[in-house]
Amino acid sequence: MKQKIYTHVPVYNGKFKGVLSETTILEWLSDNISDGGCAYFEKKKVGDINPKYLHSKINQYKFTKETTSIFDIQKYFDEAIAKQERLGVIFITPNGDKNSRPTGVITAWDSPKIKEYL
């Protein structure tokens, strides 16, 4: 995440398990801070993370197919804003299925650039 500045990473273990994001990490951290003000860290695999942290209600995600128009992509972001929700990322797969390997990613940070071209 750090090297490529990815803010949302889909987690798969044969099938889609959820999304690891900055929000996910902060939620986990806040739930795991000890009384002394420190969290206990040990080497774990992403698959060991409690699934509740991979399905944040604060920072939502969506899957769409490769043929989705850029107009519809922007509409997804606009609809989320209208509902006072945060759509953090849209994963693009060949058929829009969450269990298919993503071929692209569009984040909320891309939305202003999309609007420049519409």
C-alpha positions as MATLAB code, in Angstrom:
seq = 'MKQKIYTHVPVYNGKFKGVLSETTILEWLSDNISDGGCAYFEKKKVGDINPKYLHSKINQYKFTKETTSIFDIQKYFDEAIAKQERLGVIFITPNGDKNSRPTGVITAWDSPKIKEYL';
ca = [
       0.000    0.000    0.000;
       2.791    2.392    0.928;
       5.031    2.058   -2.123;
       2.274    2.460   -4.731;
       0.053    4.672   -2.548;
      -2.868    2.274   -2.760;
      -5.659    3.341   -0.432;
      -7.893    0.290   -0.996;
      -6.765   -3.286   -1.589;
      -9.237   -6.105   -2.267;
      -8.586   -9.213   -0.172;
      -9.137  -12.632   -1.734;
      -8.778  -16.132   -0.397;
     -10.200  -17.993   -3.357;
     -13.211  -15.666   -3.097;
     -13.581  -11.996   -2.253;
     -13.237  -11.418    1.505;
     -13.331   -7.623    1.764;
     -11.222   -4.492    1.377;
      -8.128   -3.510    3.313;
      -7.964    0.279    3.481;
      -6.610    3.104    5.579;
      -9.996    3.170    7.322;
      -9.784   -0.579    7.973;
      -6.401   -0.185    9.607;
      -7.554    2.743   11.753;
     -10.684    0.880   12.870;
      -8.578   -2.139   13.822;
      -6.051    0.066   15.603;
      -8.699    1.904   17.617;
     -10.261   -1.413   18.693;
      -6.908   -2.913   19.653;
      -5.247   -0.120   21.607;
      -4.410   -1.403   25.053;
      -5.112    0.553   28.233;
      -1.487    1.656   28.232;
      -1.980    3.415   24.916;
      -0.214    0.874   22.709;
      -1.512   -1.729   20.341;
       0.022   -5.181   20.339;
       1.390   -5.976   16.900;
       2.583   -9.305   15.637;
       3.157  -10.584   12.146;
      -0.128  -11.759   10.720;
      -1.480  -12.466    7.286;
      -4.197  -10.269    5.846;
      -6.417  -13.352    5.835;
      -6.165  -13.440    9.642;
      -7.884  -10.053    9.992;
     -11.376  -10.203   11.460;
     -13.764   -9.878    8.480;
     -15.670   -7.071   10.223;
     -12.708   -4.799    9.477;
     -12.780   -5.676    5.782;
     -16.368   -4.458    5.335;
     -16.292   -0.904    6.663;
     -19.582    0.970    6.633;
     -17.633    4.208    6.805;
     -15.707    3.660    3.594;
     -17.716    1.690    1.058;
     -16.691   -0.018   -2.176;
     -18.396   -1.157   -5.350;
     -17.646   -3.567   -8.200;
     -18.501   -2.810  -11.812;
     -17.780   -4.378  -15.188;
     -15.177   -3.153  -17.672;
     -17.817   -1.871  -20.082;
     -19.302    0.561  -17.529;
     -19.254    4.089  -18.935;
     -17.312    6.864  -17.251;
     -20.658    8.669  -16.883;
     -21.982    5.795  -14.768;
     -18.770    5.684  -12.734;
     -19.191    9.355  -11.826;
     -22.888    8.751  -11.137;
     -21.938    6.120   -8.526;
     -19.775    8.652   -6.691;
     -22.435   11.380   -6.964;
     -25.178    9.061   -5.664;
     -23.057    8.107   -2.669;
     -22.468   11.775   -1.841;
     -26.208   12.498   -2.169;
     -26.870    9.719    0.389;
     -24.131   11.140    2.635;
     -22.071    7.992    2.144;
     -18.415    7.686    1.216;
     -17.753    5.491   -1.775;
     -13.999    5.092   -1.451;
     -13.298    2.842   -4.417;
     -14.821    1.175   -7.450;
     -13.131   -2.060   -8.496;
     -13.399   -2.906  -12.182;
     -13.608   -6.565  -13.160;
     -14.340   -8.150  -16.545;
     -17.958   -8.901  -15.599;
     -18.524   -6.802  -12.442;
     -18.332   -9.893  -10.217;
     -16.566   -9.349   -6.885;
     -14.970  -12.807   -7.110;
     -13.244  -11.947  -10.405;
      -9.755  -10.480  -10.429;
      -9.861   -6.665  -10.670;
      -8.491   -5.180  -13.881;
      -8.733   -1.596  -12.660;
      -9.476    0.653   -9.728;
     -11.089    4.083   -9.526;
     -11.014    5.890   -6.192;
     -12.858    8.890   -4.839;
      -9.618   10.817   -5.458;
     -10.147   10.226   -9.194;
     -13.634   11.751   -9.212;
     -12.534   15.389   -9.711;
     -10.419   14.356  -12.710;
     -13.352   12.437  -14.179;
     -15.530   15.535  -13.853;
     -12.957   17.549  -15.822;
     -13.585   15.288  -18.838;
     -17.390   15.128  -18.607;
];
